[in-house]
């Protein structure tokens, strides 16, 4: 194995650790944007789309784990997404298609988490000092400095305790967000007027909004690193990923639906891109100030865990490029290039986040081009090509239908994301203080 697989993707974990990693990679602060996605879909469309995304991703992740278990039993364990593509689709697919898409998705997630962390820090600052003059990019830089330390954690398996804390934090801020939305929605003095009509000047606007919302939900349910997570499991791997998925999706169902439904119910189509923003109206908190501070602190801490999880594929590539598998992991030959390359990676992500504070629009595009192929399309294709179910079987047609439907959805969602970027382009400024 190269240094990336040997040092970053150590196979020492249990199915419980797998559950922690899965939960952190899927249940992150982007779930706080689900009420906004519901504003573009309405009640029926929002609930159905979220339920479908959860069901299909659980199914596709399980199929991916079965394919990985199959190759493990054959003595050819695959540790990375691009390894699977090399084995099943051919070397060119892994090197020029799947590998780059996964890298862009994961690094985009790191940039998005860094930006969101900075925004949460600024929200705390504004709440405590309404007349403060510090700009957003300063808080993004502070969060990036914190990430510089976490990025040096040597392996994916080393994150298991951090990801357990992350699981508890995401349950904490989801419960807080739900409670705050219910409190505001039932308070006659602070409850804003509710309107549940789908916004849009015409049918085209509403239709593009629907596909934008689908991209948001797909990104929220997305993972993109299932093989790398399963690579952390100690052999034998059979059945362990399914148990980890059950742990993860118990948290998914509890957090996603509670936040989405309560947030949309409380604020209607006034729900903002991050529902925490609805807890403050014209600088006046609608819930106790300490409560808003606590939710933002929980969110910042969990964002750091999510970001460091999505750094692992980047770390693995860097380690494989600059590391020496024949030297010890903590020898000077490996430690020096590891620290330098990981630090430069975080610095670049922080710079992009500070420069492009409108990254949410770009993230929708990444979701359409990245998360939908990796999480909805490729798993069913890998399963059909590996196990070759009969063409008249239900499994074959179900998998084929999922691949076709989500290919179309991904293409339209990408067009909708590009359209939204073009509409918002006039407001874009580097290092804007949004």
Secondary structure, DSSP 4 states (H G I P E B T S, - for coil): --HIIIIIS---B-HHHHHHHHHHHHSSGGGGGHHHHHHHHHHHHHHHHHHHHHHHHHHHHHHHHHHHHHHHHTT----SHHHHHHHHT-HHHIIIIIHHHHHHHHHHHHHHHHHHHHHHHHHHHHHH-TT----HHHHHHHHHHHHHHHTT---SGGGHHHHHHHHHHHHHHHHHHHHHHHHHHH-TTTPPPP--SPP-SSHHHHHHHHHHHHHHHHHHH--S-HHHHHTTBPSP-TTHHHHHHHHHHHHHHHHHHHHHHHHHHHHGGG--SSGGGGGEETTEESS-HHHHHHHHHHHHHHHHHHHHHHTHHHHHHHHHHH--TTS-TTSHHHHHHHHHHHHHHHHHHHHHHHH-TTHHHHHHHHIIIIIHIIIIIHHHHHHHHHH---TTSHHHHHHHHHHHHHHHHHHHHHHHHHHHHHHHGGG--TT---
